[in-house]
C-alpha cells in the first residue's frame, strides 16, 4: 500500500495506519536527524518530536502531495529549529559544551583486528567531515545530507526544499567547493 493511502486511512481514524508509516520511516528519520544534529540522544528526541508533529498535523496533509516529501519538510524544519535553539543556548550559557550534551564519539569501539593508527585517522577524518558539513549554511547542509546520506534525487530534494532543481544543483556545487577547501588536507592524503 502507498504512503498516501495510509495517511488517508489515518485521517479517517485508523491509528494502525499511522503506526505503519512510523515503521516505514523511523530509520530514515532518525538517520537524517543524526546527520543534522550529530548527537544520538538529540536525534532520537527529534525523531520522536517529528512523528508527534506529523501526527498532529496529519489533517493538513494534501492528498496530491507525496507523503515522504511532506515528512522530510517537517523533519528538516524541526532539525534546523533544534540547531538554532542549540546555538542560542550555547550563546547564553558558557557551561554548554559538546561533551556535556553527551557526545558518544569517544565511546565507539575499534575493530579488534584493526590498526589503531588507521582507526584514529578514520575517526579524525569523520570528525573533520562532520565539522565541515556543520559549518555550511543551512540550505547547503540540507542539500548535502539529503543527497549524500539519504540518496535522494535532485528532484526529490527540490520538492522537499521547495525550490528548483537548478537551485539544488547550485547549492550542492557550492557546498562541494566549500567542503573541498575545508577538507583539502585530507583530500591530499588520498
C-alpha positions, -999 to 999 in steps of 0.1 A, spaced: 0 0 0 12 35 -8 21 60 19 -7 83 8 -33 56 13 -20 50 49 -23 87 57 -58 88 42 -68 58 64 -52 76 94 -71 108 86 -103 86 87 -95 73 122 -73 42 116 -45 46 142 -27 14 129 -22 32 95 -1 58 113 19 31 131 28 16 97 40 50 85 62 53 116 76 18 110 84 26 74 101 59 81 116 57 116 150 46 104 153 73 78 140 100 101 164 90 129 194 88 104 186 122 89 182 138 123 216 124 133 232 138 102 219 172 112 223 171 149 254 148 153 241 136 187 224 102 193 200 113 220 191 146 203 184 127 171 161 102 190 143 131 207 140 149 174 126 119 156 100 114 182 91 151 181 88 149 143 64 120 144 43 138 170 42 168 147 32 147 118 5 130 139 -9 164 150 -7 179 115 -20 150 96 -52 167 87 -32 194 69 -16 168 45 -28 173 10 -35 141 -9 -19 155 -41 15 158 -23 39 129 -17 39 119 19 77 114 21 83 149 7 60 163 34 77 143 61 112 154 50 100 190 51 87 187 86 119 169 96 143 194 81 124 224 96 124 207 130 162 199 128 170 234 118 150 247 147 168 224 171 201 237 157 190 273 161 179 266 197 212 249 204 231 279 192 210 302 213 216 280 244 254 279 237 255 316 233 236 322 265 254 296 286 291 292 289 285 258 306 272 241 275 298 221 255 296 192 231 309 169 258 282 179 282 255 172 256 265 135 256 288 132 225 292 95 221 321 95 196 346 86 222 327 55 232 329 38 198 349 5 199 376 0 174 377 -32 153 397 -58 173 417 -67 142 421 -31 130 452 -9 130 449 17 159 466 44 138 443 38 109 413 38 132 424 70 148 429 86 114 395 74 102 379 89 134 397 122 128 385 123 92 350 116 102 350 144 128 366 168 102 339 159 77 311 164 103 326 197 113 329 209 77 293 199 69 280 216 100 298 248 90 278 250 57 248 273 56 215 255 63 205 253 27 238 237 16 239 214 46 203 202 39 211 195 2 242 176 11 226 155 38 196 147 16 217 138 -14 248 122 0 234 105 31 198 99 21 204 92 -15 176 114 -27 174 127 -63 178 164 -72 141 165 -80 131 150 -46 154 174 -28 139 203 -48 104 192 -37 114 190 -1 133 223 -1 105 239 -21 129 252 -48 141 243 -83 164 215 -94 188 241 -107 189 257 -72 196 223 -56 224 217 -82 239 251 -74 237 246 -36 254 212 -39 281 226 -62 288 255 -38 288 230 -8 313 207 -26 336 236 -33 334 248 3 339 212 16 368 208 -7 385 239 7 378 229 43 390 193 38 419 200 15 445 184 38 425 152 39 420 151 2 457 154 -5 464 122 15 441 101 -7 
